[in-house]
Amino acid sequence: MFDKRGKKTSKPTQKGQDRKGISLLPPIQCALGFELQMTNWRAYNAKTEEQFAERPPNLPEWDTFPKSSVLFKGKDFEVQTDISDLDRLSDLEIVSVPFPETHEGFERLNLALEHICRILAFIPKGFPVRTIKELEAEGLGVATAPRGIIVRKGLSGLVVNPQVTIGLRMDQLAKMMTSMGPGGEKEDLEMMERRDKLRMETGFNILTHFTQRIYNVGKALASARFGMSSYLNSLPEGSRPPLSRELDGLSALVTYYLMRGAEGTNVYPKAFTKLLARTDFGKMFSLLPPMERAHFSKNNGEEWVKLFAHILKPESVLYEAVDWADYRDYTYYAPVRPKQTEFGMDKPFFESGVYKKRTGHYAHLPTDILSSLIREDWLRAMTQGTDLLTARNFPDPAQGHRLQSLGAMGGTVDLVGDDASPSPIIEIRGLYSIYDNDELKRRLKAWFAYLFATNKRMDYEFGEELHPFYTPPPPSESDDSEDNTQDDMS
């Protein structure tokens, strides 16, 4: 995500305040934030700046910074440290505030990106204290770490891995998932080309594994829709709930979580999902229309469990029935007998365990470390307003902290669109890495424009000149003179 909304608090945003409690009048509609991670760049707290000339790793006088230590504070962003639970090293990252869906928000994003790109140019030089002071002198922000040196480890250049956090209205969630991968319906060439362009502009990297696996976002959406139809047909005609866009999106996201949880993770628990819900699922369920909410929450969520039992039947899970060699054919789905025979509702959410990568830092970690959460329990609890897949509510309190930011914002929502619709906050992970500043600016401006259009229930138009807040450059004097000459001649 571009920002780390909700890492320090899960209290709802108060009217007239941002997440840090700063007064903002009038109240804003939050939309986009981001985090830029510098892979393999480490932050060390050196006792003297002269140590910068020495070889930094494994020296006892070099200390790592605590998690979320702020080394430099700019306008609408901070240079921070992040610590992995496994290697205890301070990674370097840049974290933004949420930018509102307004012209002012777009201009603030523009300014922040200009300053961030100037700072990124300094990082490969090592970013010692004296460099931080230079940035301060240039008016890019304020140095907040008395000591601190950034060192590169294992890379020849600077690579930025973005994560984007968005406030997305519930009725547009399925539409966004379709942008990542087709949602089951047959598509024409124009629809496929639009998705290809969108993935290029925003960096969607969800469908890069051209294999018949069930965890891709588009396939989860297609499977959810197929299973939903099966479920509705199983009900007496007078008791069928309406199928709203909100239900379409939420059922697809829950399906995606269940499928990915069954696959297991490779690194750490939250790595199982590329669409990380920061607003918890209990709150998202409460955002369904009243008739659907009442139908699926009755009898302690009995109908909600039945729905996903239908969706996850072996005959309901959809796989490609075509050759992936021609990727344009992946828009067609047909039910094919999957390799996994059954998704039992009484089995652990992380059925295949976690920490499957059994080497290095991961070798000693047990695979069943989060086995106490059962799928059916998770589904039932969310209909009653509780998300068990969070650190706060996990059935085993001693292990809940391993879930990190999953649902960490609790009931916090963003107000988006013209109608200030209460909307869940989603973190988009696994985006394409960024190698130059121009690409960084284009990518994040495209995300802002895409989100602005989507929350207004509009189609996103491609190209910078079509962005909602694009300001064309002023005409040159030569252009003016030519226009005047033509006018005089006429």
N, C-alpha and C positions, 0 to 999 in steps of 0.2 A: 504494500500500500504506500502511497506517498506520505501519509501521515500515520501516526500510531494512535489513532483515536480509540480511547477506551482502555489503554494499557494501565492508566493510573486510577481510573475511576469507572464504575459502572452505573453511576447515578444519571438519570435522564438530564439532558441539556435543559437548563432553565431558560425561560423566555427572556430575551434581551441579553443573554450571555453566551460566550463560546465555551468550549470544553475546559478551558483553563480559568474560567470565571471572569474574564475581562468583559466589561460592559460593552455591548454592541447595540446601538439603537439606530434604526428600528431593528427588530429581530430579523436574522438572516435565514435564508434557505441554503443549507449546506449541501454541497454536491460532491466535490472532488478533493482528495488529498493524496499524497504519495510518499513513498520511501525509496531511496536510492541506495542500494547496497553495493559496496566495493568489494568484490570477491577477493579473498586472501590478503586484504590490506588490514593491518593490525594497528591498534592504538596502544602505546606504552607510556607509562608515567615515569619518566626518567628523573633521577635526582639532580642531574646537571645537564645543561644543554650540550656540553662537550661530548657527552656519551653518544650523541648522534653519529659521530664519526666511527664509533665502534660497531662491532657485529652485534646486533640487538638480541637475537633469540637466545633463550636459555641462560641468560645472565641473571644472577640472583637479585641484583640491584634494580632490575627492570620489573616494574609492577604493571599488571593490567588494570585498566579502569573498571569501576563497577558498571553494571548495565545502565544504559540511558544517561551516562555522564555526558554533559554538554561541553564540548570543546570550543565551539564558536556559535554565536547566536546572531543570525541575520534577520532581515525583515521577512516574516512569514515562513522561516525555516531555521533549522538548527543542524549543526554537525555533531552527531552523537556517536556513542559506542554501543555495541550490542554484544552480549556474551552468550555463547552456546552452552547449554547444559552439559555437553559432552567434553569439549576441549578447553573450556574456560578461558578462551582467548577473546580479546576485545576487538571485534570487527568494526570497521568504519562504515557509517551510513549517514545519509542526509535525509532529514525528516521534515515534512512540511505541515502547515496547518491546513484545515479544510478551507477550500476556496468556494465562496457562494456562487450560485448560478445567476450572476448579474454581470453587467458591463464592468463594474468596479472589480468584481472577482476575477474576470478575465485579465484586466490590466494588472492586478496584483500578481496573478500567476505569471504574466509576461515579465514583470520586474524581478520576481523571485528567480525565474529561470535564467535571466541575464546574469544575476549575481552568482547563482550556483555554478554556471558555466565558467565564470572567472575563477571561482574557488577550485573547481575541478582541475584547472590548469596548474594550480600550485601543488596539488597532492602528490604527483609523481616526483616532485623535488624532495619529498620527505615530510613536509608540513611540520617542521619544528616550531618552537615557540616564536622565533624571530619572524618566520613566515606568517604565522597567525597575526602577529603585530602589524605586518605589512598590509594584510587584508583589512585590518581595523583602520589603518591610516587611509586606505582607499575608500572608506565609507561603506564597506560591504557588511559591516556588523561589528560585534563586540567579542573580544577574546574572553572566555569564561574559565579556562583551565590555567592554573598557575604554571604547570609543567605539562608537557605532553608532546610526544613525537609519534608520527605515523610512519610505519615502515612497510615496504612491499615485501611479500614473501611468495615466491613461486610463480610470479607473472612478469612478463616483459612489458606489459602496458596496462593501462587503466581500463577496466571493463565495468560498466554499471548495470546492475540487475534491478530493474524497477518493479515495484509492487504498487498497485493502484487501489485506493479505497474509495468506494463510491456510495452515495445515498441513492438507491434505485427504487422507484415505485414498484410495488408488488405486481401490478398488472402489466408491467413491462419486463419482468424477470425472464419469462419464457422467451420473449423476443430477443433478449440479449443472449440467452443460451443458444438460440437458433443462429445467431451471428457467429458463434464459435463453431457450431456444427449443426447440420440439418436436423430438424425436429421430427423426421419421419415422413413428411409429405413429399411427393414428387415435386421437383423444382425445375423451372425453366432456366435457360442459359443466363438470362439477365439477373435472376435471383442469385445464382452461383457466383457470377462476376461481382455483384455487390458485396457478397460475403468475403470474397478473395481480397477486394480492395480494402474493406474494413479491417481485415486481419493484418494487412500490410501496414495500414496507417496507425493502428492502435497497438500492434504487437501481440495479438492473441496467439498463443502458442499451445493450444489445447489439443489439437489433432495432429501432432507431429509424429506420433507413433502409428505407422500404417500397419497395424496388426488387428486381429479380431479380438480385442479386449473390450470389456463392457464398461470401463470407467470413463470413457470419453463423454464429454458434456452432451453433445448432440444425441448420442445413443441413449443416454439416460432420459433425455426429454422424449425421444421417440418411444422408448419402452414404457415410460409413465403414461403417455397418451394412449398407447395400445392397451395397457392394463386397466386404465381408467374406464375405457369403453367396455371392457369385459366386466368390470365391477358394476357399472351402472346397469348393464343388461341383466345382471343377476338379481337386481332389486325389483320388487313389485312396481308397476308403472307409477302409481300414485305417491311412492315414497322416494323417488329419485331426486337428489338435490341438483340444483343448477350447476353447470360447469362454468365457473367464472374464469377470467384471465388470472386472477389472483391464485385460485386453486390450481390452475394449469402450471403456473410457475413454481409454487411452493411444493406441489407433489413431485415435480421434476427435480427440484433441488434436494428434497429428502431422498428420492430414488438414487440420485448421484452419490449422496453420502453413504447410503446403504451398500451400493455396489462397490464403492471404493474402500469402505471399511472391511468388506469381505476379502478384498485383495490383499490387505495389509499394507504397511508402509515400509519404506526403504531406509529412512534416516531417523525421523522423530515423528511422534504421533500426528501433529497437525499437517505434516507433509502429505497426508493421504488425499487432501483436497486442493484443487486449484481455485475453487470458489469458496472461500472461507467466510462463513457467516459470523460477523462481529456482533450483530444483534442476535440474541439467542432465538431458538426455534419456538420456545413458548410464546414469546412476543410476536413472532411472525405468524404463528397460528391464530393469534387473536386479531390479526389484521385481515383475516378472511371475511367475506360478507356474512352477515348474521345467520342466514339460513344454512349455509354450509358449515359454519362454525357450530351451530346447534346440532346438526346432523352427525358430524364426526366426533363431537366431544361427549355425546350421550353414552351412558353405561361405561364410564371411565375409558372412553376412546375406543370402544369395541369396533365401531365401523371404520375408524382410521387404521386400525391394525388389519382389518379385513381388506381394505383398499390395497395396502402394500403387499399383502399376501397374494392378491390377484396380480399386481404389477410384477412381482418377483417370481411368479410361477415359471418353471423352465420353458413352457410353451409361450410365455409372454415376453421374455427378455429378447430383444431384437439384436441381431447381428447383421453385418453386411452379407448379402447374398451375391456379391459381385467381386470382381478382381480389383484389388487395391492398386494394381499397377496403373490403371487409369483413374486418378483420384477424382475426376469429375463424375464418375459413376457412383461415388459413395453416397449420393443423395437418395438412393433407393435402399430401403430396408425390408427384410422379410423375416418372419420368425423361423429360426433355425435352431435345432437342438443344441443348447450350449454345453460347454465342457463341464461346468459346475451343475450338478443335477438339482439342487434344491437350496433355497435360501430359507432356512428354518427361522421362524420368528422367535424361537426359544434359544437361539444360539447367540454367542457374544457378538457385539457390534464389530469388534476387531477379531473376526473369526480366524483369520490367518496370523493373528498376532502382530506385533510391531518389532521394529529393529531387525528386519530381515537381512540387512547388510552386516554380516557377522565377521567383520574384520576391523582392525585398528581400534578406535575408540568404542566401537559397537560390539566387540567380540564377547564381552562379559555380560551384556544386558539380556535379561530374560525376554522371551517372545510373548509370554502371557501376562505381561505387566499390567495391561488394562482390560483383562478378561471379565471383570465384574459387571460391566454394562451389557445388558441383554437387549436385543433389538426391540422386542415387544415392550419392554419397560420404557425404553426411550420414546417410542411412538405414543404410548399411553400418557406418559408424563407431559409431553409437549401439549396435548389437548387440554390439560389442566393448568397450563401456564408455566411449567417447569421444564427446563432443558437439562437433562442429565449428562449431556456431552459437554460439560463445562467444568472448569476447576472448582467452581463454587458448589455445584450440585452432584458431582460424580459420586456414584455409590460407594467407592472406596476412598474416603477422605485423604488417606495417606498417599494416594497416587494421583489425585485430581490435578495437582500442580503441573503434571506432565502435559496436560492439554493446552497449556500456555494461553494463547489468545482466542481459542475457539469459544465463540459466544461470550467473550469477556465483557462486552458492553451491556449485557443484560437486556433491559427494556429500552435502551436508548435508541431513538430513531432520528432520521433526518427529515426535515420538512422540505419537499421538493416540488417542482412544477408550479404552474400558475395558481393552483388551488392549495399550495402548501400541504401536500398529502403526506401523512406520516409514513415513512418508508424505511425498510431495513437497510443496514449498512453492511456492504459486502466487500471483502478484500479479494482482488484478482491477483493470483499468484502464477508463477511460471511464464511470464511474458518474455518475449525475445530480449536478449541482452543488447545493450546500447554501447557503441564504440566511438561515437563522436558527438560533439555538442549540438551540431545542427540537427542530427537525428533526435536527440533528446528533446529539443524544443518542439520539433514537429510532432513527435509522438504524444507529448503531454497536452499540447494544444488540441490535437485531434481527440484525445480522451475527453477534454472539457467540452468540445463542441458536440461530440457523440452523446455525452451524458445530458447536456442541455437539451438537445433535440429529443432524446428518448423520453426524458421526464415530461416533455410537453406532448408526448404521444405523436411525434413527427418522425419522418424518415431522415436519417442523417445524410447530408449531401457531402460529397468528397471534394477535396481541394481547398487550400487555405483561403482562397478568395470567396468561398461559400460558407466559411465559418460564421456563426451568428454575430460575432463581435468584430469581424474583420473590418479594418479601416483602410481603404485604398490610399496609395501614396498620392500626394498632391501633384497636379499636372506640372510639367516643367515649363519654363518660360518659352522654349521653342514650340511646345505644343500649343501654348496660348497664342503665340504670334501666328501660327498656321491657321488656327481657328478664326482669328480676327481677320486674316487676309481672305479666307473663304467667305466670311460674313460680308466683307466689303464688296467682294466680287459679286455676291448674290444681290 
